[in-house]
Amino acid sequence: MALMQKLSLQPHSHGPVGTFMMFIFGIWMTTCVCGQDKQPFSDFDDNNAIVEVLLAHDVNLINGILYNYFYPHVNGSPYLFDDLQTGTVVLNGQIYRNQSLRFDVFNNQLILTHPVDKQHGRSIIMVREWIDYFSINHMLFKSIGFDDGISRYVQVIYEEKNLSCYFHWQKEMKLENTSQLRDYYFTDPSRVIIVKKGSKHYSITTKRSFIKIFEKKYRSELRKIIKSEKIKFRKASECQMTDFLEVCNPLVNNEFHIVE
């Protein structure tokens, strides 16, 4: 399965150079009018230094929205991994390795950090529509459209023509009731299994919800496969789901009348 395939994406309305210049203009505007930046630019010379660093990068990597961290008083973090990760981004068909990335699963955003000097960096929210895939910590992600019309990043577990599986990672912000200060905190990451069968996406939580998406004549066979593979959907690992779906895939092809 060639997951790192080049995708055909719609061009941004401003074009790469136009969007880049808007981003640089946005940095200047942040210096002038934004008083809530966590790390505000101290003066115009600092701003010039950031622009010089950005100009040294590929235009693809500096298109986006300037990222500000809005949760300094919330315990934990909105990220899938708290620490900055070194990862790979496939952007408009181009592969960029060794990038400094954070995956904000609370807001479902990919954050790219550019070093300004040895101690400081500047972060942007990457343009979702331009990202083919990205990988961090040996996990591969892409953006897919949900039934509500919103596209979200998901972890790619299994992809074939008529059967695919993704993990949608999430975090919640909750109020700590046991604390006298009533602090807010981010929960540990949790996942929702998304199975794509044909052109439709399904949220899978139990054996019953998985079997239900198939035609009745295949359900008895699916029950046997689930039992033999010992699949527990709430706890199944990536490898378990991959092996399980590989066994299920011929049934899906039969349902779509595809000869392998």
Kinemage of the C-alpha trace (Angstrom):
@kinemage 1
@onewidth
@group {chain A} dominant
@subgroup {mainchain}
@vectorlist {calphas} color= white
{ca met a 1} P 0.000 0.000 0.000
{ca ala a 2} L 1.614 3.227 -1.125
{ca leu a 3} L 0.342 5.543 1.595
{ca met a 4} L 2.788 8.318 0.821
{ca gln a 5} L 1.225 8.902 -2.583
{ca lys a 6} L 1.043 12.336 -4.159
{ca leu a 7} L -2.448 13.767 -3.882
{ca ser a 8} L -4.122 16.209 -6.256
{ca leu a 9} L -4.975 19.260 -4.158
{ca gln a 10} L -6.834 22.423 -5.014
{ca pro a 11} L -4.505 25.460 -5.064
{ca his a 12} L -4.936 28.117 -2.422
{ca ser a 13} L -6.780 31.162 -3.716
{ca his a 14} L -3.814 33.432 -2.996
{ca gly a 15} L -1.134 31.083 -4.341
{ca pro a 16} L 1.999 30.124 -2.340
{ca val a 17} L 3.804 33.433 -2.732
{ca gly a 18} L 0.705 35.531 -2.055
{ca thr a 19} L -0.128 33.571 1.081
{ca phe a 20} L 3.471 33.809 2.240
{ca met a 21} L 3.438 37.593 1.908
{ca met a 22} L 0.156 37.699 3.832
{ca phe a 23} L 1.824 35.646 6.562
{ca ile a 24} L 4.791 38.039 6.748
{ca phe a 25} L 2.351 40.950 6.868
{ca gly a 26} L 0.551 39.125 9.664
{ca ile a 27} L 3.783 38.969 11.685
{ca trp a 28} L 4.218 42.716 11.285
{ca met a 29} L 0.593 43.294 12.335
{ca thr a 30} L 1.088 41.047 15.367
{ca thr a 31} L 3.989 43.237 16.420
{ca cys a 32} L 1.881 46.366 16.097
{ca val a 33} L -1.532 45.428 17.435
{ca cys a 34} L -1.449 42.086 19.275
{ca gly a 35} L -0.997 42.584 22.978
{ca gln a 36} L -1.935 39.014 23.944
{ca asp a 37} L 0.858 37.080 22.268
{ca lys a 38} L 2.524 34.739 24.741
{ca gln a 39} L 5.963 35.787 23.456
{ca pro a 40} L 5.469 39.266 21.950
{ca phe a 41} L 8.175 40.709 19.749
{ca ser a 42} L 10.211 43.144 21.784
{ca asp a 43} L 11.039 45.516 18.945
{ca phe a 44} L 11.251 45.867 15.192
{ca asp a 45} L 14.764 44.357 15.058
{ca asp a 46} L 13.431 41.115 16.578
{ca asn a 47} L 10.677 41.122 13.986
{ca asn a 48} L 13.206 41.536 11.178
{ca ala a 49} L 15.191 38.582 12.525
{ca ile a 50} L 12.103 36.358 12.387
{ca val a 51} L 11.293 37.426 8.827
{ca glu a 52} L 14.883 36.675 7.764
{ca val a 53} L 14.646 33.184 9.260
{ca leu a 54} L 11.315 32.526 7.537
{ca leu a 55} L 12.630 33.735 4.187
{ca ala a 56} L 15.318 31.061 4.420
{ca his a 57} L 12.667 28.303 4.481
{ca asp a 58} L 10.700 26.697 1.691
{ca val a 59} L 7.539 28.707 0.988
{ca asn a 60} L 5.432 25.564 1.531
{ca leu a 61} L 6.607 25.387 5.150
{ca ile a 62} L 5.804 28.954 6.136
{ca asn a 63} L 2.235 29.241 4.916
{ca gly a 64} L -0.178 29.201 7.801
{ca ile a 65} L -1.541 31.131 10.755
{ca leu a 66} L 0.702 32.398 13.525
{ca tyr a 67} L 0.123 30.097 16.511
{ca asn a 68} L -0.482 31.382 20.030
{ca tyr a 69} L -0.796 29.119 23.064
{ca phe a 70} L -4.019 30.009 24.904
{ca tyr a 71} L -3.841 27.559 27.825
{ca pro a 72} L -1.040 28.676 30.182
{ca his a 73} L -3.251 28.116 33.254
{ca val a 74} L -4.644 24.733 32.212
{ca asn a 75} L -2.887 21.643 33.569
{ca gly a 76} L -1.497 19.308 30.921
{ca ser a 77} L -1.412 20.143 27.244
{ca pro a 78} L -3.700 19.936 24.195
{ca tyr a 79} L -1.093 17.899 22.295
{ca leu a 80} L -1.071 14.197 21.519
{ca phe a 81} L 2.534 14.204 22.754
{ca asp a 82} L 3.510 16.902 25.230
{ca asp a 83} L 7.060 17.282 23.924
{ca leu a 84} L 8.013 18.741 20.561
{ca gln a 85} L 8.307 15.900 18.039
{ca thr a 86} L 10.621 15.506 15.073
{ca gly a 87} L 8.500 14.342 12.166
{ca thr a 88} L 7.844 14.341 8.438
{ca val a 89} L 5.283 16.332 6.460
{ca val a 90} L 4.159 15.554 2.914
{ca leu a 91} L 2.967 18.937 1.718
{ca asn a 92} L 1.628 19.560 -1.786
{ca gly a 93} L 3.396 16.385 -2.897
{ca gln a 94} L 6.768 17.447 -1.421
{ca ile a 95} L 8.356 15.481 1.445
{ca tyr a 96} L 9.871 17.503 4.313
{ca arg a 97} L 11.746 15.462 6.900
{ca asn a 98} L 13.100 16.414 10.333
{ca gln a 99} L 10.481 19.068 11.042
{ca ser a 100} L 9.609 20.237 14.579
{ca leu a 101} L 5.940 19.349 15.019
{ca arg a 102} L 3.180 19.268 17.601
{ca phe a 103} L -0.227 17.700 16.971
{ca asp a 104} L -2.887 19.656 18.890
{ca val a 105} L -5.650 17.039 19.192
{ca phe a 106} L -7.888 19.328 21.281
{ca asn a 107} L -8.218 21.737 18.325
{ca asn a 108} L -7.166 19.184 15.680
{ca gln a 109} L -4.337 21.341 14.337
{ca leu a 110} L -0.804 20.567 13.181
{ca ile a 111} L 1.743 23.039 14.561
{ca leu a 112} L 5.107 23.573 12.892
{ca thr a 113} L 7.861 25.377 14.807
{ca his a 114} L 10.650 27.272 13.034
{ca pro a 115} L 13.789 28.034 15.080
{ca val a 116} L 14.558 31.745 15.295
{ca asp a 117} L 17.710 31.247 17.341
{ca lys a 118} L 19.109 28.586 19.695
{ca gln a 119} L 16.559 29.340 22.409
{ca his a 120} L 13.471 30.582 20.586
{ca gly a 121} L 11.132 29.454 17.852
{ca arg a 122} L 8.077 30.716 16.027
{ca ser a 123} L 5.107 28.405 15.429
{ca ile a 124} L 2.443 28.338 12.739
{ca ile a 125} L -0.755 26.353 12.227
{ca met a 126} L -0.206 24.531 8.958
{ca val a 127} L -2.726 24.757 6.101
{ca arg a 128} L -4.771 21.564 6.374
{ca glu a 129} L -5.793 21.505 2.703
{ca trp a 130} L -2.157 21.392 1.595
{ca ile a 131} L -1.104 18.471 3.810
{ca asp a 132} L -1.112 15.057 2.150
{ca tyr a 133} L 0.257 13.185 5.171
{ca phe a 134} L 2.371 13.797 8.247
{ca ser a 135} L 4.092 11.411 10.626
{ca ile a 136} L 5.239 11.733 14.225
{ca asn a 137} L 6.479 9.073 16.624
{ca his a 138} L 6.020 6.321 13.986
{ca met a 139} L 2.357 7.277 13.496
{ca leu a 140} L 0.993 8.323 10.091
{ca phe a 141} L -1.786 10.930 9.800
{ca lys a 142} L -3.935 12.436 7.065
{ca ser a 143} L -7.043 14.633 6.855
{ca ile a 144} L -10.431 13.121 6.003
{ca gly a 145} L -13.901 14.625 5.739
{ca phe a 146} L -16.442 13.746 8.431
{ca asp a 147} L -20.216 13.546 8.046
{ca asp a 148} L -20.597 17.025 9.550
{ca gly a 149} L -18.691 18.467 6.584
{ca ile a 150} L -15.564 19.234 8.633
{ca ser a 151} L -12.188 17.718 7.767
{ca arg a 152} L -10.091 16.374 10.632
{ca tyr a 153} L -6.680 14.747 11.010
{ca val a 154} L -6.794 11.024 11.740
{ca gln a 155} L -4.179 8.330 12.219
{ca val a 156} L -3.992 5.960 9.265
{ca ile a 157} L -4.269 2.327 10.384
{ca tyr a 158} L -5.342 0.498 7.243
{ca glu a 159} L -6.162 1.678 3.726
{ca glu a 160} L -7.517 -0.344 0.818
{ca lys a 161} L -9.865 0.569 -2.014
{ca asn a 162} L -13.113 -0.357 -0.245
{ca leu a 163} L -12.076 -0.749 3.395
{ca ser a 164} L -10.020 1.637 5.517
{ca cys a 165} L -9.532 2.273 9.217
{ca tyr a 166} L -8.459 5.406 11.106
{ca phe a 167} L -8.011 6.437 14.731
{ca his a 168} L -9.417 9.874 15.548
{ca trp a 169} L -7.493 11.153 18.579
{ca gln a 170} L -9.082 13.637 20.990
{ca lys a 171} L -8.581 15.422 24.289
{ca glu a 172} L -11.077 17.254 26.473
{ca met a 173} L -10.697 20.194 28.823
{ca lys a 174} L -12.352 19.516 32.171
{ca leu a 175} L -12.769 21.173 35.538
{ca glu a 176} L -10.990 19.490 38.435
{ca asn a 177} L -13.737 19.139 41.068
{ca thr a 178} L -11.458 17.860 43.830
{ca ser a 179} L -9.280 20.952 43.866
{ca gln a 180} L -10.171 23.923 46.031
{ca leu a 181} L -8.869 26.149 43.259
{ca arg a 182} L -11.126 24.375 40.743
{ca asp a 183} L -8.372 24.127 38.147
{ca tyr a 184} L -8.947 23.141 34.530
{ca tyr a 185} L -6.991 20.284 33.006
{ca phe a 186} L -6.616 18.392 29.744
{ca thr a 187} L -7.611 14.734 29.778
{ca asp a 188} L -5.373 11.965 28.500
{ca pro a 189} L -5.774 11.356 24.755
{ca ser a 190} L -8.550 9.002 23.710
{ca arg a 191} L -9.399 7.588 20.326
{ca val a 192} L -12.440 6.862 18.211
{ca ile a 193} L -12.180 4.131 15.561
{ca ile a 194} L -13.397 5.296 12.159
{ca val a 195} L -13.993 2.627 9.516
{ca lys a 196} L -14.519 3.655 5.916
{ca lys a 197} L -16.457 1.089 3.895
{ca gly a 198} L -16.989 2.093 0.308
{ca ser a 199} L -17.540 5.849 0.424
{ca lys a 200} L -19.097 6.013 3.912
{ca his a 201} L -17.448 6.537 7.303
{ca tyr a 202} L -18.626 4.778 10.454
{ca ser a 203} L -17.732 5.298 14.112
{ca ile a 204} L -16.987 1.872 15.623
{ca thr a 205} L -17.121 1.214 19.375
{ca thr a 206} L -18.322 -2.382 19.679
{ca lys a 207} L -18.486 -5.664 17.778
{ca arg a 208} L -22.135 -5.009 17.033
{ca ser a 209} L -21.491 -1.567 15.523
{ca phe a 210} L -18.851 -3.062 13.211
{ca ile a 211} L -20.940 -6.034 12.054
{ca lys a 212} L -23.929 -3.757 11.432
{ca ile a 213} L -22.207 -1.941 8.560
{ca phe a 214} L -22.084 -5.160 6.514
{ca glu a 215} L -24.807 -6.935 4.590
{ca lys a 216} L -26.663 -9.596 6.603
{ca lys a 217} L -25.269 -12.521 4.599
{ca tyr a 218} L -21.720 -11.674 5.782
{ca arg a 219} L -22.452 -11.095 9.470
{ca ser a 220} L -22.150 -14.708 10.617
{ca glu a 221} L -18.701 -14.965 9.026
{ca leu a 222} L -17.668 -11.656 10.616
{ca arg a 223} L -18.643 -12.901 14.080
{ca lys a 224} L -16.352 -15.896 13.575
{ca ile a 225} L -13.483 -13.656 12.432
{ca ile a 226} L -13.889 -11.312 15.409
{ca lys a 227} L -13.871 -14.292 17.768
{ca ser a 228} L -10.827 -15.918 16.165
{ca glu a 229} L -8.883 -12.637 16.069
{ca lys a 230} L -9.949 -11.813 19.659
{ca ile a 231} L -10.751 -8.244 18.730
{ca lys a 232} L -11.846 -5.810 21.444
{ca phe a 233} L -12.546 -2.603 19.559
{ca arg a 234} L -12.062 -0.275 22.518
{ca lys a 235} L -8.600 -1.680 23.257
{ca ala a 236} L -7.340 -3.146 19.971
{ca ser a 237} L -3.825 -2.093 18.982
{ca glu a 238} L -2.837 -0.766 15.572
{ca cys a 239} L -1.357 -4.145 14.593
{ca gln a 240} L -4.432 -6.042 15.787
{ca met a 241} L -6.751 -3.805 13.774
{ca thr a 242} L -4.544 -4.099 10.679
{ca asp a 243} L -4.453 -7.908 10.830
{ca phe a 244} L -8.190 -8.074 11.523
{ca leu a 245} L -9.137 -5.808 8.615
{ca glu a 246} L -6.845 -7.691 6.269
{ca val a 247} L -8.957 -10.781 6.984
{ca cys a 248} L -12.195 -8.791 6.548
{ca asn a 249} L -11.174 -7.112 3.296
{ca pro a 250} L -12.116 -10.060 0.986
{ca leu a 251} L -15.660 -9.945 2.395
{ca val a 252} L -15.877 -6.264 1.532
{ca asn a 253} L -14.591 -6.928 -1.975
{ca asn a 254} L -17.213 -9.638 -2.359
{ca glu a 255} L -19.866 -7.186 -1.248
{ca phe a 256} L -18.687 -4.724 -3.906
{ca his a 257} L -18.317 -7.570 -6.451
{ca ile a 258} L -14.573 -7.095 -6.814
{ca val a 259} L -12.413 -10.033 -7.918
{ca glu a 260} L -8.940 -10.011 -6.380
